[in-house]
Amino acid sequence: MIKNIKTWVKRLPKPIKTFLRKAYDKYNSRVILDKNMVNNLRKYFDLTYEETICMLRVGTKLNNIFWNILNPKTEKEIKKFYEVNPFYSFSLAYWHMSRGQRRFRYEIIKTCKGNVLDYGGGIGDLCIALARRGFNVTYAEVYGKTFEFAKWLFKKRKYSNIKILDVGKNQEKIWENMYDTIICIDVIEHIPHPEIILGKMAKHLKNNGGLVITALNSTEVTENHPMHLKIDFDAEKLLNSYGLFKSTKHDWLWVKNPK
C-alpha cells in the first residue's frame, strides 16, 4: 500500500509535490506535549508548569544563543558547552514531542534487539522506552545538565536494566562490550572526530547487528543548528569498509554483515 502511494506521489507535477511536502513537514513538526515529560522537567528544574512550557518552546533558540555566546572552537570548549548548558534538555524534549520524532522513535524501537547502546542518549527518553520493553540498555552521554537529568529520570523509574556511562570518563567501559543494536540519533554531527566513533561502533557491533544512525551527511552549519559540525569525509564509505551496509528498509539503519 505504502509503495503504491510513493509511486503515485512520484508521478505528480512538481508544484503539487512541493505543496504536499510542505504540508507533510508541517504536520510532522506539530508538537504534542508529553505530560509526563513536562512534569519531570518541572520537578527537576524546580519550575512552575507555565515556566516549563515556556522553556520548552524557547529552549532551542536559547540553546543556539548560548552556543553563539560561548563560541566554542576546541574539543574541550565544545565539551564544556554541553556540561554547563541549562537549555539543551528542554530543546531535546520539545523536539522529541513532535509527531515526526514520535513516529521515528517508535520505528527505531521495533528494529532494536538484544543488548542496546544509545550513544549520545540525551534526556534518556528512548532508553526508558527500551528498558520498559525489557532490553538491556547502555546510556552513554557527555556529562552535564542533560546527563544529570537523564540519570535522575532513570533513578525515578527504578529500571535496573539501564547502565549509565559518562562518555568523557568511561570511553573504555563503553567499548568493553559487543552490542546487538547501537543507536546514534542526531549525535554524530556534534562530535569533533566522528570517524573515530564510527569505527568503534562498527567494531563493537555484533555480526547481523543494527546501527541506527542519522546525519551522516551533515555538511553545513545553519542558523537553527549552529552546534552542527561538518562531516568532511565519506561516512557511508567508511561504514562499508567495516562491513556495515544500509538496510533496504530504512535509510537510518545499517546492518553489519562482514564478508
HELIX and SHEET records of a PDB file:
HELIX    1   1 ILE A    2  LYS A   10  1                                   9    
HELIX    2   2 LYS A   14  SER A   29  1                                  16    
HELIX    3   3 LYS A   35  TYR A   44  1                                  10    
HELIX    4   4 TYR A   49  LEU A   70  1                                  22    
HELIX    5   5 GLU A   75  VAL A   84  1                                  10    
HELIX    6   6 TYR A   88  HIS A   96  1                                   9    
HELIX    7   7 ARG A   99  THR A  111  1                                  13    
HELIX    8   8 ASP A  125  ARG A  132  1                                   8    
HELIX    9   9 LYS A  145  ARG A  157  1                                  13    
HELIX   10  10 GLN A  171  ILE A  174  1                                   4    
HELIX   11  11 ILE A  188  HIS A  190  5                                   3    
HELIX   12  12 PRO A  194  LYS A  203  1                                  10    
HELIX   13  13 ALA A  235  SER A  241  1                                   7    
SHEET    1   A 7 ILE A 162  ASP A 166  0                                        
SHEET    2   A 7 ASN A 136  GLU A 141  1                                        
SHEET    3   A 7 ASN A 115  TYR A 119  1                                        
SHEET    4   A 7 TYR A 179  CYS A 184  1                                        
SHEET    5   A 7 LEU A 205  ILE A 213  1                                        
SHEET    6   A 7 LEU A 253  LYS A 256 -1                                        
SHEET    7   A 7 LEU A 244  LYS A 246 -1                                        
END                                                                             
